[in-house]
Amino acid sequence: MEGSREQVTGIDDLPVRDELRGKSPYGAPQLDVPVRLNTNENPYPLPEALVERITERVREAARGLNRYPDRDAVELRIGLANYLTKTGGYRVGVENVWAANGSNEVIQQLLQTFGGPGRSAIGFEPSYSMHALIARGTGTGWISGPRNEDFSIDLPAAERWIAENKPDVVFVTTPNNPTGNAVPPGTVLALYEAAQAAKPSMVIVDEAYIEFSHGDSLLPLLEGRPNLVVSRTMSKAFGAAGLRLGYLAAHPAVVDAVQLVRLPYHLSAVTQATALAALEHTDTLLGYVEQLKGERDRLVRELRALGCEVVESDANFVQFGRFADSHTAWQAILDRGVLVRDNGIPGWLRVSAGTPEENDAFLDAVRELMKEQST
């Protein structure tokens, strides 16, 4: 009836869950500027040979689109297991691997399985903000753990927080986003032991940027640790952000557990075909990674030469500062045609490693900014 209708003008007029009220969705500015270095994408387009192989595999998959895809993505998981075994220093089998639509869906499935109402997760912030957002979306309580001034994890404090709060899930991001620094294996082991003593609980190591690291993957730590999970993505090193393919490595029991919450046929046949094609070109794609690592290291050197503070980076991006007003500095760089990321960390900005030409444009913009600030 007309008189019983209520006018809805926005989200707050809907019966949304209380923990979602007043929150903002994840997102980075998408602006039309000459140089975009704000979302940690791989700047190199896929090689033509890979594009052709994707076309072949997708054409083949398209012939069967009237049928559901392989629900368990077995061929893809075999390919991912082979890649991890080849590059990660630890033998991984298909039974250890699970794949989903981006590492965000992997994390969501893990929190649906091991988190949820009445349970909690801890992460050490600043870190990847989607961990907290997905926790909130799954009804998992979120605890923000401590870091040191240099953005390393404050291990004694972290161990105390885990002992006191007894979280069900512990997130460790290495290399850390947005700061870029890696977490030493000894720190991860200590956090794992603290988590097992407190609950025990699951420890999720987010290695989205590990291919860019100076060090090794933490995959070997899976040995004898059934509550440890390593999460990965094809968005960064594989230059396939548009593919949306993430995966995890863990004890087979974890792989079995996440399948209790995954949606049926969650990975399309096209996604599986595209990812398999990319895995066939691993060596070429990792060659681009080496180029980006060189550019990343150049950014670190030149930013320091310009007088900036820089966090040592193991990722494909660099956090730099310190600015009296980071948003004003962000705008000044944007005004010169370069988009970087303001993550809301006072005094700091983040820039993704781009092509040499893009990085030159960025460094020129910072050079002009620093010159302005010194006058």
C-alpha positions as a Markdown table, in Angstrom:
| # | Residue | x | y | z |
|---|---|---|---|---|
| 1 | Met | 0.0 | 0.0 | 0.0 |
| 2 | Glu | 1.1 | 3.5 | -0.8 |
| 3 | Gly | 1.1 | 4.7 | 2.8 |
| 4 | Ser | 3.4 | 1.8 | 4.0 |
| 5 | Arg | 6.2 | 2.5 | 1.6 |
| 6 | Glu | 9.3 | 4.0 | 2.9 |
| 7 | Gln | 11.5 | 6.2 | 0.8 |
| 8 | Val | 15.1 | 4.9 | 0.4 |
| 9 | Thr | 17.7 | 7.5 | -0.3 |
| 10 | Gly | 20.9 | 5.6 | 0.4 |
| 11 | Ile | 22.6 | 2.6 | 2.0 |
| 12 | Asp | 21.7 | 3.7 | 5.6 |
| 13 | Asp | 18.0 | 3.5 | 4.8 |
| 14 | Leu | 18.4 | -0.2 | 4.1 |
| 15 | Pro | 18.5 | -3.0 | 6.7 |
| 16 | Val | 22.2 | -3.6 | 6.1 |
| 17 | Arg | 24.3 | -5.3 | 8.8 |
| 18 | Asp | 25.5 | -2.9 | 11.5 |
| 19 | Glu | 29.2 | -3.6 | 10.9 |
| 20 | Leu | 28.8 | -2.4 | 7.3 |
| 21 | Arg | 27.3 | 0.9 | 8.2 |
| 22 | Gly | 29.5 | 3.9 | 7.5 |
| 23 | Lys | 32.1 | 1.8 | 5.7 |
| 24 | Ser | 33.5 | 2.5 | 2.2 |
| 25 | Pro | 34.1 | -0.1 | -0.5 |
| 26 | Tyr | 37.7 | -0.9 | -1.6 |
| 27 | Gly | 38.9 | 1.1 | -4.5 |
| 28 | Ala | 41.7 | 3.1 | -6.0 |
| 29 | Pro | 41.1 | 6.3 | -8.1 |
| 30 | Gln | 40.8 | 5.4 | -11.8 |
| 31 | Leu | 41.7 | 8.7 | -13.5 |
| 32 | Asp | 42.5 | 9.4 | -17.1 |
| 33 | Val | 46.1 | 10.6 | -16.9 |
| 34 | Pro | 49.2 | 9.9 | -19.0 |
| 35 | Val | 51.0 | 7.7 | -16.4 |
| 36 | Arg | 49.1 | 5.5 | -13.9 |
| 37 | Leu | 51.3 | 3.9 | -11.2 |
| 38 | Asn | 48.8 | 3.4 | -8.4 |
| 39 | Thr | 47.5 | -0.1 | -8.5 |
| 40 | Asn | 50.6 | -2.3 | -8.7 |
| 41 | Glu | 49.8 | -3.7 | -12.1 |
| 42 | Asn | 52.4 | -5.2 | -14.3 |
| 43 | Pro | 52.9 | -2.5 | -17.0 |
| 44 | Tyr | 53.9 | -4.9 | -19.8 |
| 45 | Pro | 51.2 | -6.2 | -22.1 |
| 46 | Leu | 51.1 | -10.0 | -22.6 |
| 47 | Pro | 53.5 | -11.1 | -25.3 |
| 48 | Glu | 51.8 | -11.8 | -28.7 |
| 49 | Ala | 52.7 | -15.5 | -28.5 |
| 50 | Leu | 50.8 | -15.8 | -25.3 |
| 51 | Val | 47.8 | -13.8 | -26.6 |
| 52 | Glu | 47.7 | -16.3 | -29.5 |
| 53 | Arg | 47.8 | -19.3 | -27.2 |
| 54 | Ile | 45.1 | -17.8 | -25.0 |
| 55 | Thr | 43.0 | -17.4 | -28.1 |
| 56 | Glu | 43.5 | -21.0 | -29.0 |
| 57 | Arg | 42.7 | -22.3 | -25.6 |
| 58 | Val | 39.6 | -20.1 | -25.2 |
| 59 | Arg | 38.3 | -21.1 | -28.6 |
| 60 | Glu | 38.6 | -24.7 | -27.6 |
| 61 | Ala | 36.8 | -24.0 | -24.3 |
| 62 | Ala | 34.1 | -22.0 | -26.0 |
| 63 | Arg | 33.0 | -25.1 | -27.9 |
| 64 | Gly | 31.9 | -26.6 | -24.6 |
| 65 | Leu | 30.4 | -23.5 | -22.9 |
| 66 | Asn | 27.0 | -25.2 | -23.0 |
| 67 | Arg | 28.4 | -27.5 | -20.2 |
| 68 | Tyr | 29.6 | -26.5 | -16.7 |
| 69 | Pro | 33.4 | -26.2 | -16.3 |
| 70 | Asp | 35.5 | -28.6 | -14.4 |
| 71 | Arg | 34.2 | -27.9 | -10.9 |
| 72 | Asp | 37.6 | -28.8 | -9.2 |
| 73 | Ala | 39.8 | -27.2 | -11.9 |
| 74 | Val | 42.1 | -30.2 | -11.8 |
| 75 | Glu | 44.2 | -29.4 | -14.9 |
| 76 | Leu | 44.7 | -25.9 | -13.7 |
| 77 | Arg | 45.7 | -27.0 | -10.2 |
| 78 | Ile | 48.2 | -29.4 | -11.6 |
| 79 | Gly | 49.7 | -26.6 | -13.6 |
| 80 | Leu | 49.9 | -24.3 | -10.6 |
| 81 | Ala | 51.4 | -27.1 | -8.5 |
| 82 | Asn | 54.1 | -27.6 | -11.1 |
| 83 | Tyr | 54.8 | -23.9 | -11.1 |
| 84 | Leu | 55.1 | -23.7 | -7.4 |
| 85 | Thr | 57.3 | -26.7 | -7.2 |
| 86 | Lys | 59.6 | -25.3 | -9.9 |
| 87 | Thr | 59.9 | -21.8 | -8.4 |
| 88 | Gly | 59.0 | -22.1 | -4.7 |
| 89 | Gly | 61.7 | -24.5 | -3.5 |
| 90 | Tyr | 59.1 | -27.0 | -2.2 |
| 91 | Arg | 57.3 | -29.9 | -3.8 |
| 92 | Val | 53.6 | -29.2 | -4.1 |
| 93 | Gly | 51.0 | -31.6 | -5.5 |
| 94 | Val | 47.6 | -31.0 | -6.9 |
| 95 | Glu | 46.1 | -32.0 | -3.6 |
| 96 | Asn | 47.9 | -29.1 | -2.0 |
| 97 | Val | 46.5 | -26.4 | -4.3 |
| 98 | Trp | 43.2 | -24.6 | -4.7 |
| 99 | Ala | 42.3 | -21.8 | -7.1 |
| 100 | Ala | 39.6 | -19.1 | -7.2 |
| 101 | Asn | 38.7 | -15.8 | -8.8 |
| 102 | Gly | 41.6 | -13.7 | -7.6 |
| 103 | Ser | 43.4 | -14.1 | -4.3 |
| 104 | Asn | 40.6 | -12.0 | -2.7 |
| 105 | Glu | 38.2 | -14.9 | -3.3 |
| 106 | Val | 40.8 | -17.3 | -1.9 |
| 107 | Ile | 40.9 | -15.2 | 1.2 |
| 108 | Gln | 37.1 | -14.9 | 1.3 |
| 109 | Gln | 36.8 | -18.7 | 1.2 |
| 110 | Leu | 39.4 | -19.1 | 3.9 |
| 111 | Leu | 37.5 | -16.7 | 6.2 |
| 112 | Gln | 34.2 | -18.4 | 5.4 |
| 113 | Thr | 35.8 | -21.6 | 6.4 |
| 114 | Phe | 37.8 | -20.7 | 9.4 |
| 115 | Gly | 36.4 | -17.3 | 10.4 |
| 116 | Gly | 32.8 | -16.1 | 10.6 |
| 117 | Pro | 30.4 | -14.8 | 13.4 |
| 118 | Gly | 31.9 | -15.3 | 16.8 |
| 119 | Arg | 35.4 | -15.7 | 15.4 |
| 120 | Ser | 38.2 | -13.2 | 14.8 |
| 121 | Ala | 41.2 | -12.5 | 12.6 |
| 122 | Ile | 44.3 | -10.4 | 13.2 |
| 123 | Gly | 46.5 | -8.6 | 10.7 |
| 124 | Phe | 49.4 | -6.2 | 11.2 |
| 125 | Glu | 48.5 | -2.8 | 9.8 |
| 126 | Pro | 49.2 | -1.0 | 7.7 |
| 127 | Ser | 48.8 | -4.0 | 5.4 |
| 128 | Tyr | 46.5 | -5.1 | 2.6 |
| 129 | Ser | 43.2 | -3.5 | 3.4 |
| 130 | Met | 41.1 | -6.2 | 1.8 |
| 131 | His | 42.0 | -8.6 | 4.6 |
| 132 | Ala | 39.9 | -6.4 | 7.1 |
| 133 | Leu | 37.2 | -5.8 | 4.5 |
| 134 | Ile | 36.7 | -9.4 | 3.7 |
| 135 | Ala | 36.8 | -10.3 | 7.4 |
| 136 | Arg | 34.0 | -7.7 | 7.9 |
| 137 | Gly | 32.0 | -9.1 | 5.0 |
| 138 | Thr | 32.2 | -12.7 | 6.4 |
| 139 | Gly | 31.2 | -11.6 | 9.9 |
| 140 | Thr | 34.7 | -12.2 | 11.2 |
| 141 | Gly | 35.8 | -9.8 | 14.0 |
| 142 | Trp | 38.9 | -7.8 | 13.0 |
| 143 | Ile | 41.9 | -7.1 | 15.2 |
| 144 | Ser | 44.6 | -4.6 | 14.0 |
| 145 | Gly | 48.0 | -5.8 | 15.2 |
| 146 | Pro | 51.1 | -3.8 | 15.9 |
| 147 | Arg | 54.0 | -2.8 | 13.6 |
| 148 | Asn | 57.3 | -0.9 | 14.4 |
| 149 | Glu | 58.2 | 2.5 | 13.2 |
| 150 | Asp | 60.0 | 1.0 | 10.2 |
| 151 | Phe | 56.8 | -1.0 | 9.3 |
| 152 | Ser | 58.3 | -4.4 | 10.4 |
| 153 | Ile | 56.1 | -6.5 | 12.6 |
| 154 | Asp | 56.6 | -5.8 | 16.3 |
| 155 | Leu | 57.1 | -9.5 | 17.1 |
| 156 | Pro | 57.0 | -9.4 | 21.0 |
| 157 | Ala | 53.9 | -7.3 | 20.9 |
| 158 | Ala | 52.4 | -9.4 | 18.2 |
| 159 | Glu | 52.9 | -12.6 | 20.2 |
| 160 | Arg | 51.3 | -10.9 | 23.2 |
| 161 | Trp | 48.3 | -9.8 | 21.1 |
| 162 | Ile | 47.8 | -13.3 | 19.7 |
| 163 | Ala | 48.1 | -14.8 | 23.2 |
| 164 | Glu | 45.5 | -12.3 | 24.6 |
| 165 | Asn | 43.0 | -12.2 | 21.7 |
| 166 | Lys | 43.3 | -15.9 | 20.6 |
| 167 | Pro | 42.3 | -15.1 | 17.0 |
| 168 | Asp | 41.0 | -17.9 | 14.7 |
| 169 | Val | 43.0 | -16.5 | 11.7 |
| 170 | Val | 46.3 | -14.7 | 11.5 |
| 171 | Phe | 47.3 | -12.8 | 8.4 |
| 172 | Val | 51.0 | -12.2 | 7.5 |
| 173 | Thr | 51.6 | -10.3 | 4.2 |
| 174 | Thr | 55.0 | -10.7 | 2.7 |
| 175 | Pro | 56.1 | -8.7 | 0.9 |
| 176 | Asn | 53.8 | -6.3 | 2.7 |
| 177 | Asn | 51.4 | -4.1 | 0.8 |
| 178 | Pro | 51.5 | -1.1 | 0.9 |
| 179 | Thr | 55.0 | -0.8 | 2.6 |
| 180 | Gly | 56.9 | -3.3 | 0.4 |
| 181 | Asn | 59.0 | -4.8 | 3.1 |
| 182 | Ala | 59.3 | -8.6 | 3.5 |
| 183 | Val | 58.7 | -10.5 | 6.7 |
| 184 | Pro | 61.6 | -12.8 | 7.8 |
| 185 | Pro | 60.9 | -16.5 | 7.9 |
| 186 | Gly | 61.8 | -16.6 | 11.6 |
| 187 | Thr | 59.0 | -14.0 | 12.3 |
| 188 | Val | 56.4 | -16.1 | 10.5 |
| 189 | Leu | 57.5 | -19.2 | 12.4 |
| 190 | Ala | 57.2 | -17.4 | 15.7 |
| 191 | Leu | 53.8 | -16.1 | 14.8 |
| 192 | Tyr | 52.7 | -19.6 | 13.8 |
| 193 | Glu | 53.9 | -21.1 | 17.1 |
| 194 | Ala | 52.1 | -18.3 | 19.0 |
| 195 | Ala | 48.9 | -18.9 | 17.1 |
| 196 | Gln | 49.0 | -22.6 | 17.7 |
| 197 | Ala | 49.7 | -22.1 | 21.4 |
| 198 | Ala | 46.8 | -19.6 | 21.7 |
| 199 | Lys | 44.0 | -21.4 | 19.9 |
| 200 | Pro | 45.2 | -23.1 | 17.7 |
| 201 | Ser | 44.4 | -21.0 | 14.6 |
| 202 | Met | 45.1 | -20.7 | 10.9 |
| 203 | Val | 48.0 | -18.6 | 9.7 |
| 204 | Ile | 47.6 | -17.2 | 6.1 |
| 205 | Val | 50.8 | -15.9 | 4.5 |
| 206 | Asp | 49.8 | -13.6 | 1.6 |
| 207 | Glu | 52.5 | -13.8 | -1.0 |
| 208 | Ala | 50.9 | -11.8 | -3.8 |
| 209 | Tyr | 54.2 | -10.1 | -4.6 |
| 210 | Ile | 56.7 | -12.9 | -3.8 |
| 211 | Glu | 58.0 | -13.2 | -7.4 |
| 212 | Phe | 59.5 | -9.6 | -7.0 |
| 213 | Ser | 61.2 | -10.4 | -3.7 |
| 214 | His | 64.9 | -10.4 | -3.0 |
| 215 | Gly | 64.3 | -13.5 | -0.9 |
| 216 | Asp | 62.6 | -16.9 | -1.2 |
| 217 | Ser | 59.0 | -18.0 | -0.9 |
| 218 | Leu | 57.9 | -19.3 | 2.5 |
| 219 | Leu | 56.3 | -22.4 | 0.8 |
| 220 | Pro | 58.9 | -24.7 | 2.5 |
| 221 | Leu | 57.4 | -23.7 | 5.9 |
| 222 | Leu | 54.3 | -25.7 | 4.9 |
| 223 | Glu | 56.1 | -28.9 | 5.8 |
| 224 | Gly | 54.7 | -30.2 | 9.1 |
| 225 | Arg | 52.4 | -27.2 | 9.6 |
| 226 | Pro | 48.8 | -28.1 | 8.6 |
| 227 | Asn | 47.4 | -24.8 | 9.9 |
| 228 | Leu | 49.6 | -22.7 | 7.5 |
| 229 | Val | 48.4 | -21.4 | 4.2 |
| 230 | Val | 50.3 | -19.6 | 1.4 |
| 231 | Ser | 48.2 | -17.4 | -0.8 |
| 232 | Arg | 49.3 | -16.3 | -4.3 |
| 233 | Thr | 47.9 | -14.5 | -7.4 |
| 234 | Met | 48.5 | -14.3 | -11.1 |
| 235 | Ser | 47.6 | -10.6 | -11.2 |
| 236 | Lys | 51.1 | -9.3 | -10.6 |
| 237 | Ala | 54.1 | -11.4 | -11.8 |
| 238 | Phe | 52.0 | -13.0 | -14.6 |
| 239 | Gly | 50.8 | -9.6 | -15.8 |
| 240 | Ala | 47.2 | -10.9 | -15.7 |
| 241 | Ala | 45.3 | -8.5 | -13.4 |
| 242 | Gly | 42.3 | -8.7 | -15.7 |
| 243 | Leu | 42.2 | -12.5 | -15.5 |
| 244 | Arg | 41.3 | -12.6 | -11.8 |
| 245 | Leu | 43.0 | -15.8 | -10.8 |
| 246 | Gly | 44.4 | -16.5 | -7.3 |
| 247 | Tyr | 45.4 | -19.7 | -5.6 |
| 248 | Leu | 46.7 | -21.2 | -2.4 |
| 249 | Ala | 49.0 | -23.9 | -1.2 |
| 250 | Ala | 48.3 | -25.8 | 2.0 |
| 251 | His | 47.8 | -29.2 | 3.6 |
| 252 | Pro | 45.3 | -31.3 | 1.6 |
| 253 | Ala | 42.8 | -31.0 | 4.5 |
| 254 | Val | 42.7 | -27.2 | 4.0 |
| 255 | Val | 42.0 | -27.7 | 0.3 |
| 256 | Asp | 39.1 | -30.1 | 1.3 |
| 257 | Ala | 37.8 | -27.6 | 3.9 |
| 258 | Val | 37.5 | -24.6 | 1.5 |
| 259 | Gln | 35.5 | -26.7 | -0.9 |
| 260 | Leu | 32.8 | -26.8 | 1.7 |
| 261 | Val | 32.1 | -23.1 | 1.1 |
| 262 | Arg | 33.1 | -22.5 | -2.5 |
| 263 | Leu | 30.3 | -21.9 | -5.0 |
| 264 | Pro | 29.7 | -24.6 | -7.5 |
| 265 | Tyr | 31.6 | -24.2 | -10.8 |
| 266 | His | 33.1 | -21.0 | -9.4 |
| 267 | Leu | 36.0 | -20.9 | -12.0 |
| 268 | Ser | 34.7 | -20.4 | -15.5 |
| 269 | Ala | 36.0 | -22.6 | -18.4 |
| 270 | Val | 37.4 | -19.4 | -20.0 |
| 271 | Thr | 39.3 | -18.4 | -16.8 |
| 272 | Gln | 40.8 | -21.9 | -16.5 |
| 273 | Ala | 41.8 | -21.9 | -20.2 |
| 274 | Thr | 43.4 | -18.5 | -20.0 |
| 275 | Ala | 45.4 | -19.3 | -16.8 |
| 276 | Leu | 46.6 | -22.6 | -18.3 |
| 277 | Ala | 47.9 | -20.6 | -21.4 |
| 278 | Ala | 49.7 | -18.2 | -19.1 |
| 279 | Leu | 51.4 | -21.0 | -17.2 |
| 280 | Glu | 52.8 | -22.3 | -20.5 |
| 281 | His | 54.7 | -19.0 | -20.9 |
| 282 | Thr | 56.1 | -18.8 | -17.3 |
| 283 | Asp | 59.7 | -18.2 | -18.3 |
| 284 | Thr | 58.8 | -15.2 | -20.6 |
| 285 | Leu | 56.6 | -13.6 | -18.0 |
| 286 | Leu | 59.2 | -14.0 | -15.2 |
| 287 | Gly | 61.6 | -12.3 | -17.5 |
| 288 | Tyr | 59.4 | -9.2 | -17.3 |
| 289 | Val | 59.5 | -9.6 | -13.5 |
| 290 | Glu | 63.3 | -9.3 | -13.6 |
| 291 | Gln | 62.9 | -6.0 | -15.6 |
| 292 | Leu | 60.5 | -4.7 | -13.1 |
| 293 | Lys | 62.7 | -5.6 | -10.2 |
| 294 | Gly | 65.5 | -3.6 | -11.8 |
| 295 | Glu | 63.2 | -0.6 | -12.3 |
| 296 | Arg | 61.9 | -1.0 | -8.7 |
| 297 | Asp | 65.5 | -0.8 | -7.4 |
| 298 | Arg | 66.2 | 2.2 | -9.6 |
| 299 | Leu | 63.2 | 4.0 | -8.1 |
| 300 | Val | 64.5 | 3.3 | -4.6 |
| 301 | Arg | 67.9 | 4.7 | -5.5 |
| 302 | Glu | 66.7 | 7.8 | -7.3 |
| 303 | Leu | 64.0 | 8.7 | -4.8 |
| 304 | Arg | 66.6 | 8.6 | -2.0 |
| 305 | Ala | 68.9 | 10.7 | -4.1 |
| 306 | Leu | 66.1 | 13.3 | -4.3 |
| 307 | Gly | 65.9 | 13.4 | -0.5 |
| 308 | Cys | 62.9 | 11.1 | 0.0 |
| 309 | Glu | 62.7 | 8.5 | 2.7 |
| 310 | Val | 62.0 | 5.0 | 1.1 |
| 311 | Val | 61.0 | 1.8 | 2.7 |
| 312 | Glu | 63.2 | -1.1 | 1.4 |
| 313 | Ser | 61.0 | -2.9 | -1.1 |
| 314 | Asp | 60.6 | -6.6 | -2.0 |
| 315 | Ala | 57.5 | -5.9 | -4.2 |
| 316 | Asn | 56.8 | -4.2 | -7.5 |
| 317 | Phe | 56.1 | -0.9 | -5.8 |
| 318 | Val | 57.9 | 1.6 | -3.5 |
| 319 | Gln | 56.5 | 3.5 | -0.4 |
| 320 | Phe | 58.2 | 6.9 | -0.2 |
| 321 | Gly | 57.9 | 10.1 | 1.9 |
| 322 | Arg | 57.9 | 11.7 | 4.2 |
| 323 | Phe | 55.7 | 14.6 | 3.4 |
| 324 | Ala | 54.1 | 17.1 | 5.7 |
| 325 | Asp | 50.8 | 16.5 | 3.9 |
| 326 | Ser | 50.8 | 13.3 | 1.8 |
| 327 | His | 47.6 | 14.2 | 0.0 |
| 328 | Thr | 48.9 | 17.5 | -1.1 |
| 329 | Ala | 52.0 | 15.8 | -2.4 |
| 330 | Trp | 49.8 | 13.2 | -4.2 |
| 331 | Gln | 47.9 | 16.0 | -5.9 |
| 332 | Ala | 51.1 | 17.8 | -6.9 |
| 333 | Ile | 52.4 | 14.6 | -8.6 |
| 334 | Leu | 49.0 | 14.1 | -10.2 |
| 335 | Asp | 49.0 | 17.7 | -11.5 |
| 336 | Arg | 52.1 | 16.6 | -13.4 |
| 337 | Gly | 50.3 | 13.8 | -15.1 |
| 338 | Val | 51.3 | 10.9 | -12.8 |
| 339 | Leu | 48.9 | 9.0 | -10.6 |
| 340 | Val | 50.4 | 7.3 | -7.5 |
| 341 | Arg | 48.6 | 5.9 | -4.5 |
| 342 | Asp | 47.7 | 7.7 | -1.3 |
| 343 | Asn | 46.9 | 4.9 | 1.1 |
| 344 | Gly | 46.1 | 7.2 | 4.0 |
| 345 | Ile | 49.4 | 6.5 | 5.8 |
| 346 | Pro | 50.4 | 9.9 | 7.1 |
| 347 | Gly | 53.4 | 11.3 | 5.3 |
| 348 | Trp | 53.8 | 8.4 | 2.8 |
| 349 | Leu | 52.8 | 7.6 | -0.8 |
| 350 | Arg | 53.2 | 4.5 | -2.9 |
| 351 | Val | 54.3 | 4.2 | -6.5 |
| 352 | Ser | 54.1 | 1.1 | -8.7 |
| 353 | Ala | 57.1 | 0.2 | -10.8 |
| 354 | Gly | 56.2 | 1.0 | -14.4 |
| 355 | Thr | 58.1 | 1.0 | -17.7 |
| 356 | Pro | 61.4 | 3.0 | -17.8 |
| 357 | Glu | 59.5 | 5.8 | -19.5 |
| 358 | Glu | 56.7 | 5.9 | -16.9 |
| 359 | Asn | 59.2 | 5.8 | -14.1 |
| 360 | Asp | 61.1 | 8.7 | -15.7 |
| 361 | Ala | 57.9 | 10.7 | -15.8 |
| 362 | Phe | 57.3 | 9.9 | -12.2 |
| 363 | Leu | 60.8 | 10.8 | -11.0 |
| 364 | Asp | 60.6 | 14.1 | -13.0 |
| 365 | Ala | 57.3 | 14.9 | -11.2 |
| 366 | Val | 58.9 | 14.2 | -7.7 |
| 367 | Arg | 61.9 | 16.2 | -8.7 |
| 368 | Glu | 59.8 | 19.2 | -9.4 |
| 369 | Leu | 57.8 | 18.6 | -6.2 |
| 370 | Met | 60.9 | 18.4 | -4.0 |
| 371 | Lys | 62.3 | 21.6 | -5.7 |
| 372 | Glu | 59.0 | 23.4 | -4.9 |
| 373 | Gln | 59.1 | 22.3 | -1.3 |
| 374 | Ser | 62.7 | 23.4 | -0.8 |
| 375 | Thr | 62.0 | 27.0 | -1.9 |
